[in-house]
Amino acid sequence: MNRTQLKRSRILRMALSGSGPSDEGGREEPFLIRAVKIALVVALYWFVSITMVFLNNYLLDSKDLDAPLFITFFQCLVSLCLCWVMNVVSTFYPSCVDFPSIKVDLKVSREILPLSVVFICMITFNNLCLKNVGVAFYTVGRSLSTVFNVLLSYAILKQTTSLYALLCCGVILGGFWLGVDQEGVAGSLSWSGVFFGVLASACVSLNAIYTKKVMPVVDGSIWKLSYYNNLNACFLFLPLIIVFGEVGRLASFSRLTDMNFWGMMMVSGVFGFAIGYVTGLQIKFTSPLTHNVSGTAKACAQTVLAVMYYATSKSALWWTSNMMVLGGSSAYTWVKGLEMKKTPPPRPSSEAEEKLIKGDAGV
């Protein structure tokens, strides 16, 4: 228990205090060195996030294997194993790796189970959206997270939203509908992909709200929460894989013994685990607000790369829809940042946890 208290997530403390390595020792780093570190961290976040999306799209778009639930299950299994690895490494090398002590606690697992159901819905619908709409339209396809944040915060938490924030949500909604319209005009619209994107956006918002509620159960540790979520998800996915007939598809999969395929699956799982780390790292070296801006810019770059990589031609209105979504998301982040400065901060640990979890929800 003492170890858990001593090793409470350093990322959360940094996110709360806004401090970085420069002030841990009580002295300021030269501006150039800090700027280089921030640039490297942001570049790492972009690389991991964009690579993960393209890698997932490659696996989910396979014509030989239609098993999105199994692919998502395997990624959760890899993340679970990596949590155990990090725990062991942290035990033997505590000065090098900061990771909370984890174990299987059935009581904690049961208390987190409702959140885990939302979690598996979120990652499953997210992958199904990506599978059906592709990388280029992915940003617009699941762009309603911010809108659902506003709606569900009012419905569940009774939190009201300012007029300026609502106007930003209106811009996002307009960009979403324009994007859907332009995909239809181009003949590439997938209504199932749009449907899964909307569900994924709603689940992202629910996940953020319920995460805040269960944080005390895991001593405020993001990594413990990730561990129990992935543990529960591995068991919850198994009956779903059977019910939806993916076992038979796996049995007839021609590349079932192909090490290249399993290598790609392993890499996708590692990147899925790594995105949590680099997200916290970017918040640590910058700020939650800067992280949101970086995430929006990353989504823009991701869309451009997808259009270039798949050599597709898009209309001016299609690009306008993307700019509306990204612009509305950025404006919403800016408005909420200004509002937070005007109001007294909430309880420190909850504020840091909420910032860390909601950081990448909009893009």
Secondary structure, DSSP 4 states (H G I P E B T S, - for coil): -HHHHHTS-HHHHHHHHT--HHHHTSSPPPHHHHHHHHHHHHHHHHHHHHHHHHHHHHHHT-SS---HHHHHHHHHHHHHHHHHHHHHHHHH-TTT---------HHHHHHHHHHHHHHHHHHHHHHHHHHHHTTTTHHHHTTTHHHHHHHHHHHHH-----HHHHHHHHHHHHHHHHHHHHHHHHT---HHHHHHHHHHHHHHHHHHHHHHHHGGGGTT-HHHHHHHHHHHHHHHHHHHHHHTTHHHHHHT-TTTT-HHHHHHHHHHHHHHHHHHHHHHHHHHHS-HHHHHHHHHHHHHHHHHHHHHHTT----HHHHHHHHHHHHHHHHHHHHHHHHHHHS----HHHHHHHHHHHTTTT-
